[in-house]
Amino acid sequence: MDRPSIPGQTGYLTLNSEGAVLTSGGDLHNDEKTAGILHGLITVAQDRLDPKAFKQSFKRLTVMFDDHAYVVCLSNRKTHIVKRQLVVPVN
C-alpha cells in the first residue's frame, strides 16, 4: 500500500482496534512497544473524557516532544500513527 508523503514523516504504524500492528515503516518499523504505549494512551483518554462535555469522541491526538511528535488518528476502527520531525530539514 502506498502512503502519501507527509513532510517531516520519519515513520508510521497502523493498528487494529485491539492495538496489534497491521503495517509499519521507517523509525516505527515493527515498533510494538511504541504501538502499545500509544494504544494505551488512547484507551485512557477515551475512558477519562467526560461524555457530557463532548458531543463525540476525539478523532486525533498529538503527543509532542522537543524534536518530534506522534500524530494519532482514529478511522474505520484502525489507529493510524505518524512520527514527524518538528523541524523539517531544508534540502
N, C-alpha and C positions, 0 to 999 in steps of 0.2 A: 504494500500500500504506500503510495507516495504521500508524503506530508508536505504541506506548504511551508516555505521558508519563512521563519519568524526572525526579525532582526535581533541578534544577540542570543538566539537559542543555542544552548550547549548540550541539551539532552531532553528526552521525553519519556513518559510512561503512559500506558493506558491500562486501567484496572477494571476488573468486573465488579459487580455490586458487593461481592464478598471481600474485595481487596486483593485478589490474585492478579499478578502481572499478565496481561494479554500481549502487549507489544512494548518494546523499549528500544532506546538507541542513545548514542552519544555518551555523555557523562553518566546517564542513568541506565545504561545497558545492564539488564538483569539485576538492578539495584532493588532487591526485595526489602532491604532494611528501610530505605527511604520511603518505599511504597507503603510499608506497614505503619511507619510514623505518620505520614500524611493521611492515610486512610483513618487511623485512629483520631487524628485531629479533626477530621471531617465529622466523624461519629460523635465526638464530644461536642463540637459546635452545633450539630443538629439537635442533640439532646438538651443543650443548655439554652438555645434560643427560645424566648417566650413566644408561643404561637399567637398570643393575643396582640403582641406588638407588631407582628409582621403578617401580611396577608398571604405570603407564600414563603417557601423555604429558599435559602440562598442558592444561587447557581454558580457563583465564582468566589474563590477565596485566594488571596495573595499573601504569601509568607515572605517577608522581606529580611534580607541580611545586608551587611555592608556592601558586598560586591556582587551579590546575585539575589535572585528571587525565584520562588516556585509559584507559578500561576496554576491554580487548580480549578477546572471547570467540570461541572456535572451535566451530563447529557445522555439521554437514552439509556439509563441505568448503567452508564460507564463513567469512570472518572478519568479525565484527561489532565495530565500534569506536564508542564513545560518548565524547564530550568532555563533562566535567562540571565545573562550578564546585565548588570545595571548600567555600566559604562561600555558602550559598544566601541571597539577599536576602529579607527578610520583607516581604510586601506589606501 
